Amino acid sequence: SDPIRYRRVRLRCGARILSEADNWYVPARLSPAMNRQLDTTDISFGRVAQPLHFQRHTLSSRLLWTAAPPRGRAGATLAVPHKLIEQRAVLSLPDGTPFSAVVETDTSAVLAFPAPSEP
């Protein structure tokens, strides 16, 4: 019967968006300061809620793409889609009370590292 809020953030490393996170949460189970941070910043939900010493219960982790060698001409590059892995979880307080559901989608930016240099 408590109201539920929704929040979407993009988790970045510099200019790269590594993950997109959708959170549904019960604001009554968070402190007023936590709710203020969630309403006024783009800080990740987990970081804001960290003082609660919550537990994360993974419901599913699903590969959205599997790498396969490129076909066709020699030297072809591998086409990597934007969304790679989807994870669904519930966050609960130490007493087991759930307060958030989250869907996180890791993006292709997690693979955007430079090619190794040749010896």
ChimeraX attribute file (.defattr): number of C-alpha atoms within 10 A of each C-alpha:
attribute: neighborCount
match mode: 1-to-1
recipient: residues
	/A:1	4
	/A:2	9
	/A:3	8
	/A:4	13
	/A:5	12
	/A:6	14
	/A:7	15
	/A:8	16
	/A:9	17
	/A:10	18
	/A:11	18
	/A:12	13
	/A:13	11
	/A:14	7
	/A:15	8
	/A:16	14
	/A:17	16
	/A:18	20
	/A:19	21
	/A:20	17
	/A:21	19
	/A:22	17
	/A:23	20
	/A:24	16
	/A:25	22
	/A:26	17
	/A:27	18
	/A:28	12
	/A:29	17
	/A:30	17
	/A:31	13
	/A:32	11
	/A:33	10
	/A:34	17
	/A:35	16
	/A:36	12
	/A:37	16
	/A:38	18
	/A:39	12
	/A:40	8
	/A:41	10
	/A:42	14
	/A:43	14
	/A:44	18
	/A:45	20
	/A:46	16
	/A:47	9
	/A:48	18
	/A:49	19
	/A:50	11
	/A:51	11
	/A:52	14
	/A:53	11
	/A:54	19
	/A:55	16
	/A:56	17
	/A:57	13
	/A:58	14
	/A:59	12
	/A:60	10
	/A:61	14
	/A:62	11
	/A:63	12
	/A:64	13
	/A:65	12
	/A:66	9
	/A:67	9
	/A:68	9
	/A:69	9
	/A:70	12
	/A:71	10
	/A:72	7
	/A:73	7
	/A:74	7
	/A:75	8
	/A:76	10
	/A:77	10
	/A:78	11
	/A:79	10
	/A:80	15
	/A:81	12
	/A:82	14
	/A:83	17
	/A:84	20
	/A:85	17
	/A:86	18
	/A:87	16
	/A:88	18
	/A:89	17
	/A:90	19
	/A:91	20
	/A:92	19
	/A:93	17
	/A:94	11
	/A:95	8
	/A:96	10
	/A:97	12
	/A:98	18
	/A:99	18
	/A:100	23
	/A:101	20
	/A:102	23
	/A:103	19
	/A:104	20
	/A:105	23
	/A:106	22
	/A:107	20
	/A:108	17
	/A:109	19
	/A:110	13
	/A:111	11
	/A:112	10
	/A:113	7
	/A:114	6
	/A:115	6
	/A:116	6
	/A:117	5
	/A:118	4
	/A:119	3
